[in-house]
Amino acid sequence: MIKKSYIAILFLFALPYFAFDAKAQEEKVWTLKQCVDHALANNIQIKQGKLGVNVAEYNLKQSKAALLPNVNAHASHSYNFGRTVDPFTNDFVSDRVLSNSFSVSGNVTLFSGMRNYYTIKKNEQDLLVSQYNSDISANDISLAIAGNYLQVLFNMELEDITMRQVEITKGQVERTQKLVKAGSLPKGDLLEIEAQYSLDELQHLESRNNLKLSLLTLQQLLDLEPSSQFDIAIPEIEISQNSKVLSTSGQVYDAALAVLPQIKAANHQLISKEKGLAVAKGWMFPTLTFGGSYGTGYSDARSRIIDQTTTYVPLGYTSTGDDVLMPYTSYVSETTPFGDQISDNVNKNIGFNLSIPIFNRLQTKTGINQAIISLKNAEYSLQLEKNKLKEDIQRAYMQAVAALDKYRAYIRTVAALEEAFKHVKQKFDVGMVTAIEFNDSKNKLSKAESDALQAKYDYVYKTKILEFYQGNSLAF
């Protein structure tokens, strides 16, 4: 009973903490920088790019290790049956022979046409290419998040605009109902304003759904589980009449050439192909290696004498009648011990090996030609990347300038239409204009506000792209 009470008390003390923690998670407001940082740390494509970097690192490490000697140990345990030559006695034997052999051998390349050197240099460039390709993926994800983040902000403001339109029209519906009931306005005006109210509600519903969809898209880019509690920070975005695109497209392009990973990747890919051509040419030169070995072995067919006995056997008689004796020696032998054979059978070898290419069925020639083509293709790829970058920057610059001009024009239009709508509303309230004229004025104002909002975020997004191309971070 005491134990249960203790657990209950702990639970009561812990409950506020868990409630606070859950509330903190729900109420987290994501800034653009937090969104980008989260994606860079968790996006699957970026993680895959880092795996590619790891592979390139191992390739570089392996090419450096190719300069080291190659050392191997060998051992064998075999049985020979039938007539064969015992490798350790050089005698023909017909019995089963057990043999063991042990050896260590090694070799090192002294010269190979500089192939190993240029392979290392090539793999160093390939590693840089992999790193910059990973950065390209990170930049693509960052720009996608920035675009969707701004889309959410746009949809938030658009929902506010449509909501205001609903509230304005709703107030006019209520006012018109009273005027129609009092006989001051015809029923047709009420029907017209009610129809407009339905349209405004529909537009508000669409804008709200678009906001939810853009929030969902942003959460998916962040690899987050969809949540209705997900919210983003709303930065202060001020665009004054004096605002302008600070850098020219040429200035942005010059800065981008020095910082963008796609240009760096293409540059290092070109250098890699140059080193690859040097590797291919290296096959035209001789290869000189130095090697050596140390070996020994054992055979159970090898024996040694451990004792001998000499006896004399009669062979015949001399002319005088004496016995003629012949000495006969008998031997007692045993298999030479393993340790003695290992010591006695040692063999050593050192030597140089020179391989001179004379004709290899055009493999070297073909490899060189293919490397030349790859090098030329890398040159074209670099130029294409530069051309594409210049076109993207020029397009973004022109779009930013156009969006800023449009925004300024729409702001003036909105200001004029707001004044016009005030006058129309005042006249509509006293029955001097019809509901059709009221709706027309209100719709013009609503469209101008939406167009101004679109131009505003077009300008912000394009300027963010231009700043990003110059090496600046994506943040407000």
C-alpha positions as CSV (number, residue, x, y, z in Angstrom):
1,M,0.0,0.0,0.0
2,I,2.8,2.4,0.9
3,K,4.6,1.5,-2.4
4,K,1.5,2.3,-4.4
5,S,1.1,5.7,-2.6
6,Y,4.8,6.5,-3.3
7,I,4.3,5.8,-7.0
8,A,1.2,7.9,-7.1
9,I,3.0,10.8,-5.5
10,L,5.8,10.5,-8.0
11,F,3.3,10.5,-10.9
12,L,1.6,13.6,-9.6
13,F,4.9,15.4,-9.4
14,A,6.0,14.3,-12.8
15,L,2.7,15.0,-14.5
16,P,3.2,18.8,-14.7
17,Y,6.7,18.2,-16.3
18,F,5.3,16.0,-19.0
19,A,2.4,18.3,-19.6
20,F,4.8,21.2,-20.0
21,D,7.1,19.3,-22.3
22,A,4.2,18.3,-24.5
23,K,2.9,21.8,-24.6
24,A,6.4,23.1,-25.4
25,Q,6.6,20.8,-28.4
26,E,3.2,21.8,-29.6
27,E,3.8,25.5,-29.2
28,K,7.2,25.5,-31.0
29,V,7.3,28.2,-33.6
30,W,9.7,27.4,-36.5
31,T,11.9,30.1,-38.0
32,L,13.2,29.8,-41.5
33,K,16.7,29.2,-40.1
34,Q,15.4,26.5,-37.8
35,C,13.6,24.8,-40.8
36,V,16.8,24.9,-42.9
37,D,19.0,23.6,-40.1
38,H,16.6,20.8,-39.3
39,A,16.4,19.7,-42.9
40,L,20.2,19.7,-43.3
41,A,20.5,17.5,-40.3
42,N,17.7,15.0,-41.1
43,N,17.0,15.0,-44.8
44,I,17.5,11.5,-46.4
45,Q,18.9,12.9,-49.7
46,I,21.6,14.8,-47.8
47,K,22.5,11.7,-45.7
48,Q,22.8,9.8,-49.0
49,G,25.1,12.5,-50.3
50,K,27.3,12.1,-47.2
51,L,27.5,8.4,-47.8
52,G,28.9,9.2,-51.3
53,V,31.5,11.3,-49.6
54,N,32.5,8.4,-47.4
55,V,32.9,6.1,-50.4
56,A,35.2,8.7,-52.0
57,E,37.2,8.9,-48.8
58,Y,37.8,5.2,-48.9
59,N,38.8,5.3,-52.5
60,L,41.4,7.9,-51.7
61,K,42.7,5.9,-48.8
62,Q,42.9,2.8,-50.9
63,S,44.9,4.6,-53.7
64,K,47.4,5.9,-51.1
65,A,47.7,2.3,-49.7
66,A,48.6,1.1,-53.2
67,L,52.1,2.7,-52.7
68,L,52.8,0.3,-49.9
69,P,54.3,-3.2,-50.3
70,N,52.0,-6.2,-50.8
71,V,52.9,-8.9,-48.2
72,N,51.2,-12.3,-48.0
73,A,51.7,-15.5,-46.0
74,H,50.9,-19.0,-47.4
75,A,50.6,-22.4,-45.8
76,S,49.6,-25.8,-47.1
77,H,48.9,-29.3,-45.8
78,S,48.6,-31.9,-48.5
79,Y,48.8,-35.7,-49.2
80,N,50.3,-37.1,-52.4
81,F,49.4,-40.6,-53.6
82,G,51.1,-42.6,-56.4
83,R,54.4,-42.0,-58.0
84,T,55.6,-38.5,-57.5
85,V,58.6,-36.4,-56.6
86,D,58.9,-35.4,-53.0
87,P,59.7,-31.6,-53.2
88,F,61.8,-31.8,-50.1
89,T,63.9,-34.9,-50.9
90,N,63.8,-34.8,-54.7
91,D,63.3,-38.6,-54.7
92,F,60.6,-40.6,-56.5
93,V,58.2,-42.1,-54.0
94,S,55.2,-44.3,-54.5
95,D,53.8,-44.2,-51.1
96,R,51.5,-41.7,-49.5
97,V,53.4,-38.6,-48.7
98,L,52.3,-36.0,-46.2
99,S,53.8,-32.5,-46.8
100,N,53.5,-29.1,-45.4
101,S,54.8,-25.8,-46.8
102,F,55.0,-22.3,-45.3
103,S,56.1,-19.1,-46.9
104,V,55.9,-15.3,-46.8
105,S,56.2,-13.3,-49.9
106,G,56.0,-9.6,-50.7
107,N,56.5,-7.2,-53.5
108,V,56.5,-3.4,-54.0
109,T,56.0,-1.4,-57.2
110,L,59.0,0.9,-57.8
111,F,57.8,2.5,-61.0
112,S,54.5,2.2,-62.9
113,G,54.5,5.2,-65.2
114,M,53.3,7.5,-62.3
115,R,49.9,5.7,-62.4
116,N,49.7,5.4,-58.6
117,Y,50.6,9.1,-58.1
118,Y,48.0,10.4,-60.5
119,T,45.4,8.0,-59.2
120,I,45.8,9.5,-55.8
121,K,45.5,13.0,-57.3
122,K,42.4,12.0,-59.2
123,N,40.8,10.5,-56.1
124,E,41.5,13.7,-54.2
125,Q,39.6,15.6,-56.8
126,D,36.8,13.0,-56.8
127,L,36.5,13.4,-53.0
128,L,36.0,17.2,-53.5
129,V,33.5,16.6,-56.2
130,S,31.5,14.3,-53.8
131,Q,31.6,16.9,-51.1
132,Y,30.4,19.6,-53.4
133,N,27.7,17.3,-54.8
134,S,26.5,16.8,-51.2
135,D,26.5,20.6,-50.8
136,I,24.4,20.9,-54.0
137,S,21.7,18.7,-52.5
138,A,21.8,20.7,-49.3
139,N,21.4,24.0,-51.3
140,D,18.5,22.5,-53.3
141,I,16.7,21.4,-50.1
142,S,17.4,24.8,-48.5
143,L,15.9,26.7,-51.4
144,A,12.9,24.4,-51.6
145,I,12.3,25.0,-47.9
146,A,12.7,28.8,-48.3
147,G,10.2,28.8,-51.2
148,N,7.6,26.8,-49.2
149,Y,8.2,28.9,-46.1
150,L,7.4,32.0,-48.1
151,Q,4.4,30.2,-49.6
152,V,3.1,29.6,-46.1
153,L,3.5,33.3,-45.3
154,F,1.8,34.3,-48.5
155,N,-1.1,32.0,-47.8
156,M,-1.4,33.3,-44.2
157,E,-1.7,36.9,-45.4
158,L,-4.0,35.9,-48.3
159,E,-6.3,34.1,-45.7
160,D,-6.4,37.3,-43.7
161,I,-7.4,39.3,-46.8
162,T,-10.2,36.9,-47.7
163,M,-11.4,36.8,-44.1
164,R,-11.6,40.6,-44.0
165,Q,-13.6,40.4,-47.2
166,V,-16.0,37.9,-45.6
167,E,-16.4,40.2,-42.6
168,I,-17.0,43.3,-44.7
169,T,-19.6,41.5,-46.9
170,K,-21.2,39.9,-43.8
171,G,-21.7,43.4,-42.3
172,Q,-23.2,44.6,-45.5
173,V,-25.6,41.6,-45.7
174,E,-26.9,42.4,-42.2
175,R,-27.2,46.1,-43.0
176,T,-28.9,45.4,-46.4
177,Q,-31.4,43.1,-44.7
178,K,-32.4,45.9,-42.4
179,L,-32.7,48.4,-45.3
180,V,-34.7,46.0,-47.4
181,K,-37.0,45.3,-44.4
182,A,-37.4,49.0,-44.0
183,G,-38.2,49.4,-47.7
184,S,-35.2,51.6,-48.4
185,L,-33.6,49.1,-50.8
186,P,-35.0,46.6,-53.2
187,K,-34.8,42.9,-52.5
188,G,-32.6,42.4,-55.5
189,D,-29.8,44.3,-53.8
190,L,-30.0,41.8,-50.8
191,L,-29.8,38.8,-53.2
192,E,-26.8,40.3,-54.9
193,I,-24.9,41.0,-51.7
194,E,-25.8,37.5,-50.3
195,A,-24.4,36.0,-53.5
196,Q,-21.2,38.0,-53.0
197,Y,-21.1,36.8,-49.4
198,S,-21.2,33.2,-50.5
199,L,-18.4,33.8,-53.1
200,D,-16.3,35.5,-50.4
201,E,-16.8,32.5,-48.0
202,L,-15.8,30.2,-50.8
203,Q,-12.6,32.2,-51.5
204,H,-11.8,32.2,-47.8
205,L,-12.3,28.4,-47.6
206,E,-10.0,28.0,-50.6
207,S,-7.3,30.2,-49.1
208,R,-7.6,28.4,-45.8
209,N,-7.2,25.0,-47.5
210,N,-4.2,26.3,-49.5
211,L,-2.6,27.4,-46.2
212,K,-3.1,24.0,-44.7
213,L,-1.7,22.4,-47.8
214,S,1.4,24.6,-47.8
215,L,2.0,23.9,-44.1
216,L,1.7,20.1,-44.9
217,T,4.2,20.5,-47.7
218,L,6.7,22.3,-45.5
219,Q,6.4,19.6,-42.8
220,Q,7.0,16.9,-45.4
221,L,10.1,18.7,-46.6
222,L,11.3,18.7,-42.9
223,D,10.4,15.0,-42.6
224,L,8.0,15.8,-39.7
225,E,4.8,14.0,-38.9
226,P,1.9,16.2,-40.0
227,S,0.5,18.2,-37.0
228,S,-2.2,20.8,-36.7
229,Q,0.0,22.4,-34.1
230,F,2.9,23.1,-36.5
231,D,3.4,26.8,-36.8
232,I,6.1,29.1,-38.3
233,A,7.5,32.5,-37.2
234,I,6.1,35.5,-39.1
235,P,9.0,37.8,-39.8
236,E,8.7,41.5,-40.4
237,I,9.0,42.1,-44.1
238,E,9.0,45.7,-45.0
239,I,9.3,46.9,-48.6
240,S,9.5,50.6,-48.9
241,Q,9.2,52.8,-51.9
242,N,13.0,53.2,-51.8
243,S,13.7,49.5,-51.8
244,K,15.7,48.2,-54.7
245,V,17.7,45.1,-55.9
246,L,21.1,46.1,-54.5
247,S,23.4,44.0,-56.7
248,T,23.4,43.8,-60.5
249,S,23.1,40.4,-62.2
250,G,26.8,40.6,-63.2
251,Q,27.9,41.2,-59.6
252,V,25.8,38.3,-58.4
253,Y,27.2,36.0,-61.1
254,D,30.8,36.9,-60.2
255,A,30.2,36.2,-56.5
256,A,28.3,33.0,-57.3
257,L,31.2,31.6,-59.4
258,A,33.4,31.7,-56.2
259,V,30.9,30.2,-53.7
260,L,28.3,27.9,-55.4
261,P,29.1,24.2,-55.1
262,Q,27.9,23.3,-58.6
263,I,30.6,25.4,-60.1
264,K,33.2,24.1,-57.7
265,A,32.1,20.5,-58.4
266,A,32.4,21.0,-62.2
267,N,35.8,22.6,-61.8
268,H,37.2,19.7,-59.7
269,Q,35.5,17.2,-62.0
270,L,37.5,18.8,-64.9
271,I,40.8,18.4,-62.9
272,S,39.9,14.8,-62.0
273,K,39.5,14.0,-65.7
274,E,42.9,15.6,-66.4
275,K,44.5,13.3,-63.8
276,G,42.5,10.4,-65.3
277,L,44.2,11.1,-68.6
278,A,47.6,11.0,-66.9
279,V,46.7,7.6,-65.4
280,A,45.7,6.3,-68.8
281,K,49.0,7.5,-70.4
282,G,50.9,5.8,-67.6
283,W,50.1,2.4,-69.0
284,M,52.5,3.2,-71.9
285,F,55.5,3.0,-69.6
286,P,57.3,-0.1,-68.1
287,T,56.4,-1.4,-64.7
288,L,59.2,-2.2,-62.3
289,T,58.6,-4.2,-59.1
290,F,60.8,-5.6,-56.4
291,G,59.8,-8.8,-54.6
292,G,61.1,-11.5,-52.3
293,S,60.0,-14.6,-50.5
294,Y,60.9,-16.8,-47.5
295,G,59.7,-20.3,-47.3
296,T,60.2,-23.7,-45.7
297,G,58.4,-27.1,-45.5
298,Y,58.1,-30.6,-44.1
299,S,57.7,-34.1,-45.6
300,D,57.1,-37.3,-43.8
301,A,59.1,-39.1,-46.5
302,R,62.3,-37.6,-45.4
303,S,64.2,-39.7,-42.9
304,R,67.5,-39.7,-41.0
305,I,69.7,-42.5,-39.8
306,I,69.8,-42.9,-36.0
307,D,71.9,-46.1,-35.8
308,Q,73.9,-48.6,-38.0
309,T,75.3,-52.0,-37.6
310,T,78.1,-53.5,-39.8
311,T,78.4,-57.3,-40.2
312,Y,80.5,-59.5,-42.5
313,V,79.0,-62.2,-44.6
314,P,80.9,-64.9,-46.5
315,L,81.2,-64.2,-50.1
316,G,83.4,-67.1,-51.2
317,Y,86.9,-68.6,-50.8
318,T,90.4,-67.6,-51.9
319,S,92.7,-70.0,-53.7
320,T,94.3,-70.8,-50.4
321,G,90.9,-71.8,-48.9
322,D,90.4,-68.7,-46.8
323,D,86.9,-67.2,-46.5
324,V,86.2,-64.1,-48.4
325,L,84.0,-61.8,-46.3
326,M,82.0,-58.8,-47.4
327,P,80.9,-56.0,-45.0
328,Y,77.1,-55.4,-44.8
329,T,75.8,-52.3,-43.1
330,S,72.2,-52.1,-41.9
331,Y,70.7,-48.8,-40.9
332,V,67.9,-47.8,-38.5
333,S,66.1,-44.6,-39.6
334,E,63.2,-42.4,-38.5
335,T,61.3,-39.6,-40.1
336,T,63.3,-36.4,-39.8
337,P,61.6,-34.3,-37.0
338,F,59.3,-31.4,-38.0
339,G,61.5,-28.7,-36.4
340,D,64.7,-30.0,-38.1
341,Q,63.0,-30.0,-41.5
342,I,61.6,-26.5,-41.0
343,S,65.1,-25.3,-40.2
344,D,66.8,-27.3,-43.0
345,N,64.3,-26.6,-45.8
346,V,64.5,-22.8,-45.7
347,N,64.6,-21.1,-49.1
348,K,64.9,-17.4,-49.8
349,N,64.3,-15.4,-52.9
350,I,64.6,-11.7,-53.9
351,G,64.4,-10.2,-57.4
352,F,63.3,-7.5,-59.7
353,N,60.5,-7.8,-62.3
354,L,60.3,-5.5,-65.3
355,S,57.2,-5.5,-67.5
356,I,57.5,-3.6,-70.8
357,P,54.3,-3.0,-72.7
358,I,54.7,-3.8,-76.4
359,F,51.3,-4.6,-77.7
360,N,48.2,-5.1,-75.7
361,R,45.5,-5.3,-78.3
362,L,45.0,-1.4,-78.3
363,Q,43.8,-1.4,-74.7
364,T,46.1,1.4,-73.7
365,K,45.4,3.5,-76.9
366,T,41.6,3.0,-76.4
367,G,41.9,4.0,-72.7
368,I,43.8,7.2,-73.6
369,N,41.2,8.2,-76.2
370,Q,38.4,7.5,-73.8
371,A,40.1,9.7,-71.2
372,I,40.5,12.5,-73.7
373,I,36.8,12.4,-74.5
374,S,35.9,12.4,-70.8
375,L,38.1,15.4,-70.3
376,K,36.5,17.3,-73.2
377,N,33.1,16.4,-71.8
378,A,34.0,17.8,-68.4
379,E,35.1,21.0,-70.1
380,Y,31.6,21.2,-71.7
381,S,29.9,20.4,-68.4
382,L,31.7,23.2,-66.7
383,Q,30.7,25.7,-69.4
384,L,27.1,24.5,-69.3
385,E,27.0,24.9,-65.5
386,K,28.3,28.5,-65.8
387,N,25.8,29.3,-68.6
388,K,23.0,27.8,-66.6
389,L,24.0,29.8,-63.5
390,K,24.2,33.0,-65.5
391,E,20.8,32.4,-67.0
392,D,19.3,31.6,-63.6
393,I,20.7,34.7,-62.1
394,Q,19.7,36.9,-64.9
395,R,16.2,35.5,-64.8
396,A,15.9,35.8,-61.0
397,Y,17.3,39.4,-61.2
398,M,14.8,40.5,-63.8
399,Q,12.0,38.8,-61.9
400,A,13.0,40.5,-58.7
401,V,13.1,43.9,-60.4
402,A,9.7,43.3,-62.1
403,A,8.2,42.0,-58.9
404,L,9.4,45.1,-57.1
405,D,8.0,47.4,-59.8
406,K,4.7,45.5,-59.7
407,Y,4.5,45.7,-56.0
408,R,5.0,49.5,-56.0
409,A,2.3,49.8,-58.6
410,Y,-0.1,47.5,-56.8
411,I,0.4,49.4,-53.5
412,R,-0.5,52.6,-55.3
413,T,-3.5,50.9,-56.8
414,V,-4.6,49.4,-53.5
415,A,-4.4,52.9,-51.8
416,A,-6.5,54.4,-54.6
417,L,-9.0,51.5,-54.6
418,E,-9.3,51.7,-50.8
419,E,-10.4,55.3,-51.1
420,A,-12.7,54.5,-53.9
421,F,-14.3,51.7,-51.9
422,K,-14.8,53.9,-48.9
423,H,-16.9,56.3,-51.1
424,V,-18.8,53.5,-52.7
425,K,-19.5,51.9,-49.3
426,Q,-20.8,55.3,-48.0
427,K,-23.0,55.7,-51.0
428,F,-24.2,52.0,-50.8
429,D,-25.1,52.6,-47.1
430,V,-27.5,55.4,-48.1
431,G,-28.8,53.6,-51.2
432,M,-27.0,55.8,-53.8
433,V,-25.3,52.8,-55.5
434,T,-26.5,49.3,-56.2
435,A,-25.1,46.1,-54.7
436,I,-23.5,45.3,-58.1
437,E,-21.5,48.5,-57.9
438,F,-20.6,47.8,-54.3
439,N,-19.4,44.3,-55.1
440,D,-17.5,45.4,-58.1
441,S,-15.6,48.0,-56.1
442,K,-14.9,45.6,-53.3
443,N,-13.7,42.8,-55.7
444,K,-11.3,45.2,-57.4
445,L,-9.8,46.1,-54.1
446,S,-9.6,42.4,-53.1
447,K,-7.8,41.5,-56.3
448,A,-5.4,44.4,-56.0
449,E,-4.5,43.4,-52.5
450,S,-4.0,39.8,-53.6
451,D,-1.8,40.9,-56.6
452,A,0.2,43.2,-54.3
453,L,0.7,40.3,-51.9
454,Q,1.9,38.0,-54.7
455,A,4.3,40.6,-56.1
456,K,5.6,41.2,-52.5
457,Y,6.5,37.5,-52.0
458,D,7.8,37.1,-55.5
459,Y,10.2,39.9,-54.8
460,V,11.2,38.6,-51.4
461,Y,11.9,35.1,-52.8
462,K,13.9,36.2,-55.8
463,T,16.0,38.5,-53.6
464,K,16.6,35.6,-51.2
465,I,17.8,33.5,-54.1
466,L,20.1,36.3,-55.3
467,E,21.5,36.7,-51.8
468,F,21.9,32.9,-51.5
469,Y,23.8,32.8,-54.7
470,Q,26.3,35.3,-53.2
471,G,26.9,33.0,-50.2
472,N,24.5,34.5,-47.7
473,S,22.4,32.3,-45.4
474,L,18.6,31.9,-45.8
475,A,17.2,33.8,-42.9
476,F,15.1,36.9,-42.1
